[in-house]
Amino acid sequence: MTLSRRTFLGSLAAAAAVPRGACAAEEPLVRFGLMSDTHLELTGKAETLLKQFRYLSQRGVRLVLVTGDVVHLGLLSELRRFRSVWDEAFPNGKNALGESCRLFVCWGNHDYHDRKWFQENGYGDAEWADAIVNGHQNEAWRILTDEDSPGEHAILTVNGVTFVAAHWGHFAADLEPFLEEHAAEIPTDRPVFFLQHSHPNKTCFGNWYALSNKGANETTLGARPNFFVMSGHSHLTNVANDAFWAGKFVSMAAGRSSGSSGRNFYDRVEGLREYNTASQSSKYGPKHMPNAPLGDCDLASLVTVYPSRVVVERREYSHGRDLPPWDVPFPFPLNEAKPYLFAQGANPPQFPSDAAARVRLRYQHGNLTPSTGAQAGQVRIDFPVALADGEHSQIVDYLVSVKRKGDGSTVLDRLVIQPYAFGTAEEREKAGAWVVFGRDELPRGEDLVLTIRPLDAVGYFDGRGGTPIAFEFRLAKPVVSYLV
């Protein structure tokens, strides 16, 4: 939903003046901001970061969380620039209402770039001398918090609400001892907000971004049903419904606060893989799908904690969108069988009625005869964009299947992303959608049936999806010439 400035300001004032639903009779315990992957560099624009800070300041937050990758190279000088932007929005550590406000972060992989990374990426001794992990962790923490670093875990309580942070690479085996050591400070009758950079394994988004922590913390967090885990790292936006998960505990992706990256690489379902980097191509074969632009999506959320619930208001800055709030009762409604709380009851996206007639096949890079190059001899099939019926139905990707018409046997299945999935509906419709096959993937001279099913953010996890369209085609056999 795109809001005009007037509509946004009006809705903002109304939200500030009138508490939502069951919260009407409750005073909030605390209100805080949530950001991630700000990736601030020494050069480049900081306007969006400042805009986000000012918005949160005007909403009266008492704390701003950043779930990793605060800066891009992991330099103290970058952190000082980050602090200068903070001081502009929160002068003397106070929000626009004159109340105290502070920063609380967990370090991500970019904040913790090591000497090997600096060397491999062409940086020299000067940059390494300025690196956070080059013995400067305490100074880095002081730059943002004005306090000495407590170590690789941190704990903070604001207005009776507890926050715990685990820094990059130090959130696994030593988490349980840390929580046990601080058990007296960690309540069980209120939400506890836990920060780590990567998503807990197979929770929000459930793909390779989550697997990067190799299952860390599953047992520890699973034993604490009042934990609300917040993470980043994937750069996938929390516009999508699979950004929120409530299984044994709550897990939420903060979404990237400085744009979204484009990709067409999936590993969340075995077999539905489309690799597009050099290292992946060398291991799994040549790439076919180009990177899909996901659309700019600069996210910062306002989180209000009440005694009986947690309300997450998501604000997207690239297009001035306020997304529907997530209102989560406490104790949290955990459900291991169907953990994607906000997807339940949502209508999946659907193709327009004339979509099947608008599917088009074309060859790329010449015909299908053998030639050199990873992308030589491709088939591209373009199709219309599936439409959303409500915010929770936003099209994110498509399950594409090719079968033989004669016996119905499967040739291949592929999961492809919708370009500009995180942008506006206008951007998606203008870009269209497509799937690309390599010359060796499809049989020639046979009648084939292509089906395309639109999926919403959680579509593949529980079998949901819109009505598929079908397209019949046949690839001609290549003409082979012999020299005698």
C-alpha positions in Angstrom: 0.0 0.0 0.0 1.5 3.4 -1.0 0.5 6.3 1.2 0.7 10.0 0.3 2.6 12.2 2.7 -0.7 13.7 4.0 -2.2 10.2 4.5 1.0 9.0 6.2 1.2 12.0 8.6 -2.5 11.6 9.5 -2.2 7.9 10.1 1.0 8.5 12.1 -0.8 11.0 14.4 -3.8 8.7 14.8 -1.5 5.8 15.7 0.3 7.9 18.3 -2.9 9.2 19.8 -5.0 6.0 19.9 -3.5 2.8 21.2 -4.4 -0.3 19.1 -7.1 -2.8 20.1 -6.5 -4.6 23.4 -3.6 -2.2 24.1 -6.0 0.7 24.7 -6.3 0.1 28.4 -2.5 -0.6 28.8 0.4 1.7 29.1 3.4 0.6 27.1 6.3 -0.8 29.0 8.8 0.5 26.4 9.0 1.6 22.8 12.1 0.9 20.7 13.3 1.0 17.2 14.6 -2.0 15.2 17.0 -1.8 12.4 19.6 -4.1 10.7 22.3 -4.1 8.1 22.8 -0.4 7.9 26.2 -0.9 6.3 27.3 2.7 6.8 30.5 3.5 5.0 33.0 6.4 5.2 31.6 7.8 2.0 28.2 7.7 0.4 24.8 9.0 1.5 23.6 8.8 5.1 20.3 10.6 4.5 18.1 7.4 4.8 19.8 6.5 8.1 19.2 10.0 9.5 15.6 9.9 8.3 15.0 6.6 10.0 16.6 7.9 13.3 14.5 11.0 13.2 11.3 9.1 12.6 12.1 6.8 15.6 13.0 9.8 17.7 9.7 11.5 17.0 7.9 8.4 18.0 9.4 8.5 21.4 11.7 5.4 21.4 13.9 4.8 24.4 16.2 2.4 22.6 17.3 1.6 19.1 18.5 -1.9 18.2 20.7 -2.7 15.3 21.0 -6.5 14.6 24.4 -6.5 13.0 26.4 -5.1 10.1 26.2 -1.7 11.6 29.1 -0.6 9.2 30.4 -2.0 6.0 34.1 -2.6 6.3 34.2 -3.0 10.1 36.2 0.2 10.8 36.2 2.4 13.9 36.1 5.5 11.6 32.9 4.2 10.1 31.4 3.7 13.6 32.3 7.3 14.4 30.4 8.5 11.4 27.4 6.3 12.5 27.6 7.9 15.9 27.6 11.4 14.3 24.4 10.6 12.5 22.9 9.3 15.7 23.9 12.5 17.6 22.2 14.6 15.0 18.9 12.8 15.5 19.3 12.2 19.2 21.2 15.2 20.5 22.6 14.5 24.0 21.1 11.1 23.9 17.5 12.3 24.0 14.6 11.7 21.6 12.3 14.4 20.3 10.2 14.1 23.4 13.2 14.9 25.6 13.5 11.4 27.0 16.7 9.5 27.2 17.5 7.1 24.3 20.4 4.8 23.7 21.9 2.4 21.1 22.2 -1.4 21.6 23.7 -3.6 18.9 25.0 -7.0 18.1 28.0 -7.1 15.7 27.6 -8.8 12.4 30.1 -10.3 9.9 30.8 -7.0 8.3 31.6 -5.4 11.7 33.9 -8.4 12.4 36.0 -8.6 9.1 39.3 -10.2 10.0 42.8 -9.7 8.7 42.4 -12.3 6.0 39.3 -10.6 4.6 41.1 -7.3 4.5 44.0 -8.8 2.6 41.9 -10.8 0.2 39.9 -7.6 -0.7 42.8 -5.4 -1.3 42.9 -3.4 1.9 46.2 -2.6 3.5 47.8 -1.9 6.9 46.0 1.4 7.4 42.5 -0.1 7.2 43.5 -3.1 9.3 44.9 -0.8 12.0 41.4 0.8 12.1 39.5 -2.6 12.2 37.2 -3.3 15.0 38.5 -6.9 15.5 42.1 -5.7 15.5 41.9 -5.4 19.3 39.4 -2.5 19.2 36.2 -4.2 20.4 36.0 -2.1 23.6 36.6 1.1 21.8 34.0 0.2 19.2 31.4 -0.4 21.9 32.3 2.9 23.6 31.8 4.8 20.3 28.2 3.7 20.2 27.2 3.3 23.8 29.7 5.5 25.9 30.3 2.4 28.0 33.0 -0.3 28.2 32.2 -3.5 26.3 30.9 -6.3 28.5 32.4 -8.9 26.1 30.9 -11.0 23.3 27.5 -11.0 24.9 25.6 -8.0 26.3 22.5 -7.6 28.4 20.5 -4.4 29.0 17.2 -3.7 30.8 15.1 -0.7 29.9 11.9 0.1 31.8 11.7 -3.5 33.0 12.2 -5.0 29.5 15.3 -7.1 28.9 17.5 -7.2 25.8 20.3 -9.7 25.2 22.9 -9.4 22.3 25.2 -12.1 21.0 28.0 -10.9 18.6 29.0 -12.5 15.4 30.6 -15.9 15.9 30.0 -16.0 19.6 26.3 -16.9 19.9 26.5 -20.7 20.0 28.2 -22.8 22.6 28.7 -20.1 25.1 25.2 -18.6 25.0 23.7 -21.0 27.6 26.3 -20.3 30.2 25.9 -16.6 29.7 22.1 -16.8 30.1 22.5 -19.0 33.2 25.0 -16.5 34.7 22.5 -13.7 34.2 19.3 -15.7 35.0 18.4 -13.3 37.8 18.2 -10.5 35.2 16.2 -12.4 32.6 12.5 -12.6 33.4 10.2 -15.4 32.3 6.9 -13.5 32.6 7.8 -10.8 30.0 9.2 -10.9 26.5 13.0 -11.0 26.3 14.4 -9.6 23.1 17.4 -11.4 21.8 19.7 -10.0 19.1 21.9 -12.1 16.8 23.0 -11.2 13.2 22.0 -14.4 11.4 18.5 -15.9 11.5 18.1 -18.9 13.8 18.2 -22.1 11.8 15.0 -22.8 9.8 13.0 -20.0 11.4 12.3 -16.8 9.5 13.1 -17.3 5.8 14.4 -20.8 6.5 17.0 -20.7 3.7 20.8 -20.7 3.4 21.0 -17.4 5.3 19.6 -19.1 8.4 21.9 -22.1 7.8 24.9 -19.9 8.1 24.8 -20.2 11.9 24.7 -24.1 11.5 21.8 -24.5 13.9 23.3 -22.5 16.7 21.0 -21.8 19.7 18.1 -24.0 18.7 18.1 -25.9 21.9 18.9 -22.8 24.1 16.2 -20.6 22.5 13.7 -23.5 22.2 13.7 -23.8 26.0 12.8 -20.1 26.4 9.3 -19.5 24.9 9.3 -15.9 26.0 12.3 -15.0 23.8 11.6 -12.8 20.8 14.6 -13.2 18.5 15.5 -10.4 16.1 18.1 -10.9 13.3 19.4 -9.6 10.0 22.1 -10.8 7.7 20.0 -12.1 4.8 19.0 -8.6 3.5 15.6 -10.1 2.8 12.9 -7.6 3.7 10.3 -8.1 6.4 7.7 -6.9 3.9 7.4 -10.7 3.3 5.4 -12.9 5.6 8.1 -15.4 6.2 10.0 -12.7 8.1 8.0 -13.7 11.1 8.1 -17.1 12.7 6.6 -18.4 16.0 7.5 -22.1 16.6 9.2 -22.9 19.8 10.0 -19.2 20.3 9.5 -16.0 18.2 11.9 -15.2 15.4 11.7 -12.1 13.3 13.9 -10.7 10.5 14.5 -7.0 11.0 14.9 -6.4 7.2 17.8 -4.4 5.7 17.7 -0.8 6.6 19.9 0.3 3.7 18.2 -1.2 0.6 17.7 -4.7 -0.6 20.0 -6.8 -2.7 19.0 -8.7 -5.8 19.4 -12.4 -6.4 17.8 -15.5 -7.9 19.5 -18.1 -5.7 17.5 -20.5 -3.6 18.6 -23.3 -1.4 15.7 -23.5 1.0 14.2 -26.5 -0.7 16.5 -29.3 -1.9 16.5 -29.6 -5.7 14.9 -26.2 -6.5 18.2 -24.5 -7.0 19.2 -21.7 -9.3 22.8 -20.6 -8.7 24.2 -17.4 -10.1 27.7 -16.8 -8.7 31.0 -18.0 -10.0 31.7 -20.2 -7.1 28.2 -21.8 -7.3 28.5 -22.3 -11.0 31.8 -24.1 -10.7 30.3 -26.5 -8.2 26.8 -27.0 -9.5 27.0 -26.1 -13.2 26.4 -22.9 -15.3 24.0 -20.3 -14.2 20.8 -19.6 -16.1 18.7 -17.0 -14.2 20.2 -13.5 -14.0 20.1 -11.6 -10.7 16.6 -10.3 -10.1 16.4 -6.7 -8.7 14.3 -6.9 -5.6 13.6 -3.2 -5.4 14.8 -0.7 -2.9 13.4 -1.4 0.5 14.9 0.6 3.4 13.2 -0.7 6.6 13.1 0.4 10.2 10.5 -0.8 12.6 8.9 0.7 15.7 8.3 -1.9 18.4 6.0 -1.2 21.4 6.0 -3.6 24.3 2.8 -3.8 26.3 2.1 -6.2 29.3 -0.1 -8.3 27.1 1.4 -8.0 23.6 4.2 -6.8 21.3 3.2 -4.5 18.4 5.6 -4.2 15.5 5.0 -1.2 13.1 7.0 -1.6 9.9 8.0 1.5 8.0 9.5 1.3 4.5 11.3 4.4 3.5 12.1 3.9 -0.2 8.4 4.3 -1.2 7.0 5.8 2.0 5.0 2.7 2.9 3.6 1.8 6.3 3.0 -2.0 6.3 0.3 -3.6 8.4 1.4 -3.9 12.0 2.2 -7.3 13.5 0.3 -7.5 16.8 1.6 -10.5 18.8 -0.1 -11.5 22.0 2.0 -12.4 25.0 2.4 -15.2 26.1 3.4 -15.8 22.5 1.1 -17.9 20.3 3.7 -20.6 19.5 2.8 -23.3 17.0 5.6 -25.6 15.7 3.3 -27.1 13.0 2.3 -23.7 11.5 4.8 -21.2 12.7 4.2 -18.4 10.1 1.6 -16.6 12.2 0.7 -13.7 9.8 0.4 -15.9 6.7 -2.5 -18.0 8.1 -5.7 -17.0 6.5 -4.1 -14.8 3.8 -5.1 -15.3 0.2 -2.3 -16.4 -2.1 -1.5 -14.2 -5.1 -3.3 -15.1 -8.3 -2.6 -14.6 -12.0 -4.9 -12.3 -14.0 -7.6 -14.1 -16.0 -5.8 -13.7 -19.3 -2.3 -14.7 -18.0 -2.1 -18.0 -19.8 -2.6 -16.4 -23.2 0.2 -13.9 -22.5 3.0 -16.4 -21.9 5.8 -16.1 -24.5 8.8 -18.3 -25.3 12.0 -16.9 -26.9 15.5 -18.1 -27.5 18.4 -16.3 -26.1 22.1 -16.2 -27.3 21.2 -17.7 -30.6 19.6 -21.1 -31.2 19.9 -24.3 -29.1 22.8 -25.7 -31.0 26.0 -26.3 -28.9 28.2 -23.3 -28.5 30.6 -21.9 -26.0 29.8 -19.9 -22.9 27.8 -20.6 -19.8 24.7 -18.8 -21.1 24.8 -20.0 -24.7 21.6 -21.6 -26.0 19.0 -20.6 -23.5 15.2 -20.7 -23.5 13.4 -17.8 -21.7 9.7 -17.9 -21.0 8.1 -14.7 -20.0 4.8 -14.5 -18.1 2.5 -11.9 -16.4 2.9 -11.0 -12.8 0.6 -12.6 -10.2 -1.5 -10.0 -8.4 -1.8 -9.6 -4.6 -5.1 -9.7 -2.7 -4.1 -7.8 0.4 -0.7 -7.0 2.0 -0.1 -10.6 3.2 -0.5 -12.0 -0.3 2.4 -10.1 -2.0 3.9 -12.2 -4.7 7.5 -13.2 -3.9 8.3 -16.2 -6.1 6.9 -18.9 -8.5 7.2 -22.6 -8.6 7.8 -23.6 -12.2 7.4 -27.2 -13.4 8.1 -28.8 -16.8 6.5 -32.2 -17.6 6.3 -34.3 -20.6 2.8 -34.1 -22.1 2.8 -37.7 -23.1 3.3 -39.5 -19.8 3.2 -36.6 -17.3 6.8 -37.3 -16.1 8.6 -34.4 -14.5 11.5 -32.9 -16.4 12.4 -30.3 -13.7 11.1 -28.0 -11.1 12.4 -24.6 -10.4 11.8 -21.8 -7.9 12.2 -18.3 -9.4 11.8 -14.9 -7.7 9.5 -12.1 -8.8 11.6 -9.1 -9.9 11.0 -6.1 -7.7 9.2 -8.3 -5.2 9.9 -5.8 -2.4 9.2 -2.7 -4.4 5.8 -1.4 -5.5 3.1 -3.2 -7.4 3.8 -0.8 -10.3 7.5 -1.8 -10.4 6.6 -5.5 -10.4 4.0 -5.2 -13.2 6.4 -3.1 -15.3 9.2 -5.7 -14.9 7.1 -8.8 -15.6 8.4 -12.2 -14.6 10.3 -14.9 -16.4 12.2 -18.2 -16.1 15.3 -19.2 -18.0 16.4 -22.8 -18.9 19.8 -23.9 -20.2 20.2 -25.7 -23.5 20.8 -29.1 -21.8 17.9 -28.9 -19.3 14.9 -29.4 -21.7 14.4 -32.3 -24.2 13.9 -31.3 -27.8 11.3 -32.7 -30.2 8.9 -33.6 -27.4 5.6 -32.0 -26.4 6.2 -30.3 -23.0 3.8 -28.6 -20.5 5.0 -25.8 -18.3 3.0 -24.9 -15.2 3.7 -21.8 -13.1 2.2 -21.5 -9.6 2.5 -18.1 -7.8 3.6 -18.4 -4.2 3.3 -15.9 -1.4 6.1 -15.4 1.1 5.4 -18.7 2.9 3.9 -20.6 0.0 6.3 -23.4 -0.4 6.5 -24.2 3.3 2.9 -25.3 3.8 1.7 -26.1 0.2 0.0 -22.8 -0.3 -0.1 -21.1 -3.6 -2.3 -19.5 -6.2 -3.9 -21.2 -9.2 -1.3 -22.2 -11.7 -1.3 -21.4 -15.4 -0.2 -23.9 -18.1 1.8 -23.4 -21.3 2.4 -26.1 -23.9 5.5 -25.9 -26.2 8.0 -28.0 -28.1 11.6 -27.2 -28.8 12.8 -28.1 -32.3 15.6 -30.7 -32.6 18.9 -29.0 -33.5 20.2 -29.5 -37.0 23.5 -31.3 -36.9 25.9 -30.9 -39.9 28.8 -33.3 -40.6 32.0 -32.4 -42.4 33.3 -35.3 -44.5 
